[in-house]
């Protein structure tokens, strides 16, 4: 059983190990934060603890999409399209605009809805998952181990995409959970960086 747990009180999210606070993020001040985990097991425990906290949304490196459904079906599940055709048209326009904000060309947007996420290149799959967060923003967006296995150019490209979230929701914070590596890219305007090299043995 993990010794990590998260809770929100007075608009402050706190991640604790036992009774010891390890991370605190104000929910109404926006900005980027980073937690660097010593290994994958710790990163998974951090994400699991945060996922249990109301108002937290997790965006994994694979975009968090159901691979056997089309992109359109994934969005239909998330956005809960109703039977109002006029309302659905507005939502589709919002989706197209959000994809284009994230660097997806109009030509690609036109065919992307029919694609299955499992067949998309990793960066594009993440962008599609990220667009879901743009359309349904959580109070705290947690980006889970995005940079593992990416080139510096790919990482910088996705950081630029992530900037769209801050422009649209300046008061909603984002937490990057990363694995310890000397090759981690710098985060622009990062407000806090926390290292969690190891955890005490759980009871």
HELIX and SHEET records of a PDB file:
HELIX    1   1 UNK A   40  UNK A   51  1                                  12    
HELIX    2   2 UNK A   71  UNK A   79  1                                   9    
HELIX    3   3 UNK A   85  UNK A  101  1                                  17    
HELIX    4   4 UNK A  106  UNK A  112  1                                   7    
HELIX    5   5 UNK A  117  UNK A  119  5                                   3    
HELIX    6   6 UNK A  122  UNK A  135  1                                  14    
HELIX    7   7 UNK A  152  UNK A  168  1                                  17    
SHEET    1   A 3 UNK A   4  UNK A   9  0                                        
SHEET    2   A 3 UNK A  12  UNK A  17 -1                                        
SHEET    3   A 3 UNK A  20  UNK A  26 -1                                        
SHEET    1   B 5 UNK A  56  UNK A  60  0                                        
SHEET    2   B 5 UNK A 140  UNK A 144  1                                        
SHEET    3   B 5 UNK A 173  UNK A 179  1                                        
SHEET    4   B 5 UNK A  32  UNK A  37  1                                        
SHEET    5   B 5 UNK A 190  UNK A 196  1                                        
END                                                                             
